[in-house]
Amino acid sequence: MPHPRQEELFEYALTLPPADRIAWVASKCADDPSLQAQLESLLRAHDEAQEFMNALPRDLVDRKPTREVQVEEKAGDRIGPL
């Protein structure tokens, strides 16, 4: 169950410049290391999501696949009963 102040603190932290957020969270959560860890994790996830959403489509397309995929079907092959 999230801490009662987690949402309030997280939303306020997002109004701060990214470079100031972790220090602000540390100052507000000095007596609650668990809450501090939760907020820092949420802020990291938020920043990573923003980076992904702000990436240009060509940046995503140009990435190399993490594993090779074998495709046995070719144009015109029938897959399944349809």
C-alpha positions in Angstrom: 0.0 0.0 0.0 1.5 3.4 -0.9 2.4 5.9 1.7 -0.4 8.4 2.3 1.8 11.3 1.2 3.5 9.5 -1.7 1.3 11.0 -4.4 1.4 14.5 -3.0 5.2 14.5 -2.7 5.7 12.8 -6.1 3.5 15.4 -7.9 5.3 18.3 -6.2 8.7 16.8 -7.0 7.7 16.8 -10.7 7.3 20.6 -10.6 11.0 20.9 -9.6 13.9 21.0 -12.1 15.1 17.3 -12.5 18.5 18.1 -11.0 16.8 19.2 -7.7 14.3 16.5 -7.2 16.4 13.8 -5.4 17.8 16.3 -2.9 14.3 17.7 -2.3 12.9 14.2 -1.7 15.8 13.4 0.6 15.0 16.5 2.7 11.3 15.7 2.9 11.8 12.0 3.7 14.8 12.1 6.0 12.8 10.2 8.7 11.3 7.7 6.3 13.9 5.9 4.1 11.2 3.6 2.7 9.2 6.5 1.4 12.3 8.1 0.1 13.3 5.0 -1.9 9.7 4.7 -3.3 9.7 8.3 -4.5 13.2 8.1 -6.0 12.2 4.9 -7.9 9.0 6.7 -9.2 11.0 9.7 -10.3 13.6 7.5 -12.1 10.7 5.6 -13.9 9.1 8.9 -14.8 12.3 10.3 -16.3 13.0 7.1 -18.3 9.4 7.2 -19.6 9.9 10.8 -20.6 13.1 9.9 -22.5 11.3 7.2 -24.4 8.3 9.4 -25.2 10.6 12.2 -26.4 12.7 10.0 -28.6 12.3 10.6 -32.3 10.8 7.6 -34.1 13.9 7.2 -36.3 15.9 6.8 -33.0 13.8 3.9 -32.0 13.8 2.3 -35.5 17.6 2.6 -35.9 18.2 0.6 -32.7 19.7 -2.8 -33.2 17.5 -5.7 -32.1 18.5 -7.3 -28.8 18.2 -10.8 -30.3 18.1 -12.2 -33.8 14.6 -13.3 -34.9 14.2 -16.1 -37.4 11.3 -15.6 -39.8 10.4 -18.7 -41.8 7.3 -17.3 -43.6 7.6 -15.4 -46.8 5.3 -13.3 -48.8 2.3 -15.3 -50.0 2.6 -18.0 -47.3 -0.7 -19.0 -45.6 -0.6 -18.8 -41.8 -3.3 -20.7 -40.0 -6.8 -21.4 -41.4 -7.6 -17.9 -42.5 
